[in-house]
Amino acid sequence: MPRSDNIQTFPDLDALAQHLRSQNKKVILLFAYNGTGKTRLSMAFKDLGKHGDQRDTLYFNAFTEDLFTWDNDLENDSERVLKMNTASRFFNGLAELEMESRIRAFLHRYTDFEFDIDYEGGTIRFWREMRENADGEDEPVLIKISRGEENIFIWCFFLAIAQLAIDGQGAYEWVKFIYIDDPISSLDDNNAIAVAAHLAHMLKQQDRVRTVISSHHSLFFNVLCNEMKRAQRYFLSKDADGFLLRDTGHTPRFYHVAMLKELNQAAESGQLYTYHFTILRSIMEKTATFHGFNHFGDIIKREPDDEDGMIHYRYVQLLSHGNYSLFEPVEMLDENKEIFRKILRDFMNNYRFNPELFPEYEEGERTE
């Protein structure tokens, strides 16, 4: 149901998933905060493509990562392997597809360890070094890779299968949609940029499969937007009426700016809730780090009667992580609304943003 020219409301995730499926777009990008329902949306999207034994969606989300579990060989403490849940359709027909070479082509962009796959046993071994055994033969010195390395391995495993689907390979010819939810949740920023750029390059080169990507990671999302300028872009949120899908178009391209616009609009409308202090603190934390300050309190404007800058700092700190739930919004008291507006106004005056996005803060109006 349209709420305005660029916002649509859906009563549940099934209705939203159906809407996304009906979009004739090669790539749809969704930005949403954690807790909005991204993973559940990916499952609803996948379930709509199930008809008996038929499927049409290859997906990557938290459930995909759960298809891999560690066997740490607690008895002998030597033969540690990553086990695959081979009952899943995800692993169908891999033995004939030379998956090691396909995965390795992706994996060695990000890391340097080696691996092999026992398809019959459903296990994967990892190593970085070889040693000579009693028979004079080289054998791998098995290791347990780190959590971050494990995540990137599983992501590359998925990419290898996604490439098969894009190529229309027989075992994955059924794939009409790819749905990817937050693939880089535990990666550092450098890898997040590399993963986004590579994923965009891969998707731009094909027209066979339609793709939806959802993420809460602003840097990852921004790189995707910049690399795939024709992708449909949405900001997903929810309120008492259901799930809100806002068409962001091509501006703002950076979602910290989108959050700032949301705060600005809330301040203007008076519909201010305590969680807006949490969003404001998140922006201030990143701004303080970018500008080389040790703490977000260092960038809050200090008043003549508050030389230590503690009053407004205390407000942001208290109201951003008190006993206030993001999922049970509580409207601010009138006094807190005025303080919020004051802190936000000072912040935007001190750290200038594109005036085309915030016309009310043009130079002539930025001093009081």
C-alpha positions in Angstrom: 0.0 0.0 0.0 1.6 3.4 -1.0 2.1 5.8 1.9 3.7 8.5 -0.1 5.4 8.8 -3.5 8.4 6.8 -2.5 7.2 4.8 0.5 5.2 1.6 0.4 3.8 -0.3 3.5 3.4 -4.1 3.6 1.4 -5.8 6.4 3.9 -8.8 6.6 7.1 -10.2 5.2 5.2 -12.5 2.8 3.6 -9.5 1.1 6.9 -7.6 1.0 8.7 -10.7 -0.5 6.0 -11.1 -3.1 6.5 -7.4 -4.0 10.2 -7.8 -4.4 9.6 -10.9 -6.6 7.3 -8.9 -8.9 9.9 -6.2 -9.5 11.4 -6.6 -12.9 14.9 -5.6 -11.7 18.2 -7.5 -12.2 19.5 -6.3 -8.8 17.6 -5.0 -5.8 19.6 -3.5 -2.8 18.0 -3.3 0.6 19.5 -1.5 3.5 17.9 -2.2 7.0 19.0 -2.1 10.6 19.5 -5.3 12.5 16.2 -6.5 14.0 14.1 -5.3 11.1 13.6 -8.8 9.7 16.1 -9.1 6.9 16.9 -12.8 7.5 13.2 -13.7 7.8 12.5 -11.8 4.6 15.1 -13.8 2.8 13.4 -17.0 4.0 9.9 -15.7 3.0 11.3 -14.8 -0.4 12.8 -18.3 -0.8 9.6 -20.1 0.4 7.5 -18.3 -2.2 9.6 -20.0 -4.8 8.9 -23.5 -3.4 6.3 -25.6 -5.3 6.5 -29.2 -4.2 10.0 -30.4 -5.0 10.7 -27.4 -7.2 12.8 -24.4 -6.1 13.8 -21.2 -7.7 15.9 -19.3 -5.1 19.5 -19.9 -4.1 20.1 -18.0 -0.9 22.8 -17.0 1.5 22.0 -16.0 5.0 22.6 -17.2 8.6 21.0 -20.5 7.8 23.6 -21.1 5.0 26.4 -20.6 7.5 24.7 -23.2 9.8 25.2 -25.8 7.0 28.8 -26.0 8.1 29.9 -27.1 11.6 33.2 -28.0 13.2 34.3 -31.5 14.3 37.3 -30.7 16.5 38.4 -34.3 17.1 38.1 -34.0 20.8 39.4 -37.6 21.3 42.7 -37.2 19.4 42.9 -33.4 19.0 44.5 -33.7 15.6 42.0 -34.3 12.7 39.9 -31.1 12.9 37.5 -30.8 9.9 34.6 -28.6 8.9 31.5 -30.8 8.3 28.9 -30.1 5.6 25.3 -30.9 6.1 25.1 -33.0 2.9 21.3 -33.5 3.4 20.9 -30.0 2.1 20.0 -29.3 -1.6 22.8 -26.7 -1.4 25.4 -29.4 -1.8 23.7 -31.4 -4.7 26.0 -32.8 -7.3 29.2 -31.0 -6.1 31.5 -34.0 -6.5 31.4 -33.9 -10.3 31.9 -30.1 -10.5 35.5 -29.8 -9.3 34.5 -27.4 -6.5 38.0 -27.0 -5.0 39.3 -25.2 -8.1 36.1 -23.1 -8.4 36.2 -22.1 -4.7 40.0 -21.5 -4.7 39.6 -19.0 -7.5 37.5 -16.8 -5.2 39.1 -17.7 -1.9 42.7 -16.7 -2.8 41.5 -13.1 -3.3 41.0 -12.9 0.4 43.3 -15.4 2.2 46.2 -17.8 1.8 45.2 -21.2 3.3 44.6 -24.4 1.4 41.8 -27.0 1.7 40.4 -30.1 0.2 36.9 -31.6 0.3 35.9 -35.2 1.1 32.6 -35.3 -0.8 31.7 -38.8 0.4 32.4 -38.1 4.1 31.1 -34.5 3.8 34.1 -32.9 5.4 36.7 -30.2 4.6 40.3 -30.0 5.8 42.5 -26.9 6.0 46.2 -26.2 6.1 48.9 -23.7 5.3 52.1 -25.9 5.6 53.2 -29.3 4.4 55.5 -31.8 6.1 57.2 -35.0 5.2 55.7 -38.1 6.8 57.4 -41.5 7.7 57.0 -42.7 4.1 58.8 -39.6 2.7 55.6 -38.1 1.3 54.4 -34.6 1.8 51.2 -34.3 3.9 49.3 -31.2 5.1 49.7 -29.9 8.6 46.0 -29.5 9.5 44.7 -26.4 11.2 41.5 -25.0 12.4 40.9 -21.7 10.6 39.7 -18.6 12.5 36.1 -17.6 12.6 36.6 -14.8 10.1 38.5 -17.2 7.7 35.7 -19.7 8.1 33.1 -17.0 7.2 35.1 -16.0 4.1 35.5 -19.7 3.1 31.7 -20.3 3.3 31.1 -17.1 1.4 33.5 -18.2 -1.4 31.8 -21.7 -1.4 28.5 -19.9 -2.0 30.0 -17.7 -4.7 31.3 -20.8 -6.5 27.8 -22.2 -6.5 26.3 -18.9 -7.5 28.6 -18.7 -10.4 27.4 -22.2 -11.5 23.8 -20.9 -11.3 24.7 -17.8 -13.3 26.3 -20.0 -15.9 23.2 -22.2 -16.1 25.1 -25.3 -15.1 22.8 -28.4 -15.1 22.7 -29.0 -11.3 21.8 -25.4 -10.6 19.7 -24.6 -13.7 16.6 -24.3 -11.4 18.0 -21.1 -9.9 16.0 -18.0 -11.1 16.7 -15.8 -8.0 19.7 -15.3 -5.7 19.0 -13.8 -2.3 22.0 -12.7 -0.2 21.5 -11.4 3.3 24.5 -9.8 5.2 27.4 -11.9 3.9 30.1 -9.9 5.6 28.8 -9.4 9.1 32.1 -10.5 10.7 34.6 -9.1 8.2 36.9 -6.1 8.6 36.3 -3.0 6.4 39.0 -3.9 3.8 37.4 -7.3 3.1 33.9 -5.8 3.2 34.9 -3.4 0.3 36.6 -6.2 -1.6 33.7 -8.6 -1.2 31.2 -5.9 -2.3 33.3 -4.8 -5.4 33.8 -8.4 -6.5 30.1 -9.4 -6.0 29.0 -6.3 -8.0 31.4 -7.2 -10.8 30.1 -10.8 -10.9 26.4 -9.8 -11.0 26.9 -7.0 -13.6 28.3 -9.5 -16.1 25.2 -11.6 -16.3 21.5 -11.4 -17.2 20.3 -14.9 -16.3 19.5 -14.5 -12.6 17.8 -11.8 -10.6 19.3 -10.9 -7.3 18.3 -9.3 -4.0 20.9 -8.2 -1.5 20.1 -7.0 2.0 22.5 -5.6 4.5 22.9 -3.5 7.7 26.5 -2.8 6.9 26.7 0.8 5.5 30.2 0.6 4.0 29.4 -2.7 2.2 26.1 -1.2 1.0 27.6 2.0 -0.2 30.2 0.1 -2.3 27.4 -2.0 -3.9 25.5 1.2 -4.7 28.5 2.8 -6.2 29.4 -0.3 -8.3 25.9 -1.0 -9.5 24.4 2.3 -10.3 21.4 0.8 -12.1 20.3 -1.3 -9.1 17.0 -0.6 -7.4 17.7 0.8 -3.9 15.4 0.6 -0.9 15.6 1.5 2.8 13.6 -1.1 4.8 12.1 -0.3 8.2 9.1 -1.2 10.2 6.5 0.5 12.4 3.1 -0.3 13.9 1.5 -0.5 10.4 4.0 -3.1 9.1 7.1 -3.0 6.9 8.0 0.2 5.1 9.9 0.1 1.9 11.4 3.5 0.9 12.7 4.0 -2.6 15.8 6.0 -2.0 16.6 6.5 -5.7 20.2 7.6 -6.2 20.4 10.0 -3.2 21.5 9.7 -0.6 24.1 7.2 -1.6 25.6 7.0 1.9 23.3 5.6 4.5 24.8 7.6 7.4 23.3 10.6 5.5 20.0 8.7 5.2 20.0 8.2 8.9 20.8 11.9 9.4 17.9 12.9 7.1 15.6 10.6 9.2 16.7 12.3 12.4 16.3 15.7 10.8 12.8 14.9 9.6 11.8 13.5 13.0 13.1 16.6 14.7 11.1 18.8 12.3 7.9 16.8 12.7 8.2 16.4 16.5 7.8 12.6 16.2 10.9 12.0 18.3 11.5 8.7 20.1 14.2 7.7 22.5 15.8 5.4 19.9 16.6 8.6 17.8 19.3 9.3 20.4 20.8 5.9 19.6 21.0 6.7 15.9 22.4 10.1 16.7 25.1 8.6 18.9 26.0 6.1 16.1 26.6 8.9 13.7 28.5 10.9 16.3 30.7 7.9 17.2 31.7 7.5 13.5 32.2 11.2 13.0 34.5 11.4 16.1 36.6 8.4 14.8 36.9 9.9 11.3 38.0 13.2 12.6 40.5 11.7 15.0 38.8 12.3 18.3 38.9 9.8 21.1 35.2 10.0 22.0 31.9 11.2 20.6 31.7 13.6 23.5 34.6 15.5 22.0 32.5 16.6 19.0 29.5 17.9 21.0 29.3 21.6 21.0 30.2 23.1 24.4 28.0 25.9 25.9 29.5 28.9 27.8 27.9 27.5 31.0 29.1 24.0 30.4 32.8 24.3 29.6 33.4 20.6 30.2 30.7 19.7 27.6 29.2 17.2 30.0 25.5 18.2 30.0 24.6 17.2 26.4 27.1 14.4 26.5 25.2 12.9 29.4 21.9 13.2 27.6 23.2 11.4 24.5 24.9 8.7 26.6 21.9 8.1 28.9 19.2 8.1 26.3 21.2 6.0 23.8 21.8 3.0 25.9 19.5 3.3 28.9 16.7 0.8 29.5 15.1 1.9 26.2 14.3 -0.8 23.6 14.6 -0.1 19.9 11.6 -2.4 19.4 9.3 -0.6 21.9 9.6 3.0 20.9 9.0 5.5 23.6 8.3 9.1 22.6 10.6 11.7 24.2 9.5 14.2 26.8 9.1 17.7 25.4 12.3 18.8 27.3 14.3 16.0 25.7 13.0 16.8 22.3 14.3 20.3 22.6 17.7 19.1 23.8 17.8 16.6 20.9 17.1 19.3 18.4 19.8 21.5 19.9 22.4 18.7 19.8 21.5 17.7 16.3 21.5 21.4 15.1 24.9 22.0 16.6 26.3 18.8 15.1 25.1 19.7 11.6 26.4 23.2 11.9 29.8 22.1 13.0 30.2 19.3 10.4 28.8 20.5 7.1 26.8 18.1 4.9 25.7 18.5 1.3 23.3 21.5 1.5 21.3 20.0 -1.4 20.2 17.2 0.9 19.6 19.6 3.9 18.4 22.9 2.4 17.2 24.1 5.7 20.8 24.1 6.9 22.2 26.3 4.1 24.9 28.7 5.1 22.6 31.6 5.7 20.6 29.7 8.3 23.5 27.9 10.0 24.1 30.6 12.7 21.8 31.5 15.4 
